[in-house]
Amino acid sequence: MVQAEKETAMNLPDGWDAEELARAKLLGAKIPTSANAQIFAARAPGRVNLIGEHTDYSGLPVLPVAIDRSTIVIAAGNDTGEVELANADPAWPARRFEIERHIAPYETGDWANYVKAAIQGVLDQFSARSNWRGASMVVGSTVPPAAGLSSSSALTVATAMAFMAVNQLKLDPLETAAMVARSERYVGTHGGGMDQAVSILGRRDHALFIEFDPLRVRAIKMPANAALIVADSRQIADKSGTVRAEYNRRVVECSLAARILGHALKLDGVRILGDLVRALPHRNAADLVETLAAAAPARLNANLKEAASILGVAQSSLDAELLSEGSTRIVLDSSRPLEILKRARHVLSETNRVIRAADVLEAGHLDEMGTLMNASHQSLAGDFECSTARLDALVECARRGGALGARLTGAGFGGSIVALCDVTRAEAVIESIDRGYYAQQHPGAPPEPWRAVFHSGAGASVLDLSATA
């Protein structure tokens, strides 16, 4: 690196380096602008969740890290009132749409809906504003798509921050995280706020213990001898497409379990399991699960009639509250019962594991952290039923190679696993995964693009690309 590049890199926000800056400049060259135009570059990392799966939308804690893979969105303002959108990956077609108070989505599964979601979120946050600049945008990403590493949230975060920069708007990082979390419901996924929070607030060499309602974050130093290996099952887990129905179904099941528990315990205003945990801090998970088992059948009919009867409310009212309305309405498969007992058992026991994991990771007790990760995967596979045969096989290969713990990461139903090991065992774990999984599933194909040691990186930031020339 020449001296001028070194000086530029030294002045960059945390998370940016010479390589990221070079990526941004290549993307920026694709935007036609006038000589004096201001060009912004927003970068947002993906994430890997160490433990705390499917707890955030119940308002309960998680323990993820931002990763050293990111999405960059380049944006230059225009006066057309439109967003012109291009992607460096030719698999994702260019798009153009008007900035309106209510932006209509593209068809389900269209990648640009995450861009629309971000911009709609900014419009909603600053609803008093009426004069909006359009933007020419180019997207480039090193976060693998549909691999359970939150490529969608990285895109949404980077887009929101770039669009705010073009319109000279600023927002506190915690408020930005909450805004983007709300905005992703635009695509029809009724998720929580983990992905957006860690993408924005991530810290280099740290995990984040994230709590909700209100959003709170505690940085936990990663032990120097810890290695995180992420391996992609190559089984697509696309929450904007087919996986969305399974994901949303579990949101409904968890919310229904919470309401029935609240009703049984004569607590008002319970909507999610986090409401119960906060209202009853001294009740343990096993006790709450036992109470739920006594209050309702383990499985309930998907038409919500039985659930409404238990709760003493109108079926139509429960339907509207749980399933939402309009384009984001959840459609349940009526042929399958809602599993409320198993889902609650996972979420409540997982919450205990997350709280314990934060302490043991901070203390550097990798063996115990690994044990908690293994228990998490068992619960996700058995009670939450979001693992797959491929994910289970990857987990087993990682453990056989010397991983202290391994589990699916992200929503599941495909995607990736994360394995924790001592740094001295990282090569052996990777070799075991290559031999036991990739050589069987993809014989003859080089496995290097699909697994790596990931490092915890910094959160999202924006820079004026035109000032770095």
VENKA-V378102 format. One line per field, one symbol per residue. burial: b if it has 24 or more other ideal C-beta (glycine too) atoms within 12 Angstrom, else e. Layout:
burial: ???
This chain:
burial: eeeeeeebeeebbbbbbeebbebbbebbebbebeeebbbbbbbbbbbbbbbbbbbbbbbbbbbbbbbbbbbbbbbbbbeeeebbbbbbeeebeebebebeeebebbeebbbbbbbbbbbbbbbebbeeeeebbbbbbbbbbbbbbbbbbbbbbbbbbbbbbbbbbbbebebebebbbbbbbbbbbbbbbbbbbbbbbbbbbbbbebbbbbbbbebebbbbebbeebbbbbbbbbbbbbbbbebbbbbbbbbbbbbbbbbbbbbbeeeeebbbbbbbbbbbeeeebeebbebbeebbeeebbbebeebbebbeeeeeebbebbbeeeebebebeeeebbbbbbbbbbbbbbbbbbbbbbebbbeeebebbbbbbbbbbbbbbebbbbbbebbbbbbbbbbebbbbbbbbbbbbbbbbbbbbbbeebbebbbbbbbebbbeebeeeeebeebbbbbbbbbbbbbbbbbebe
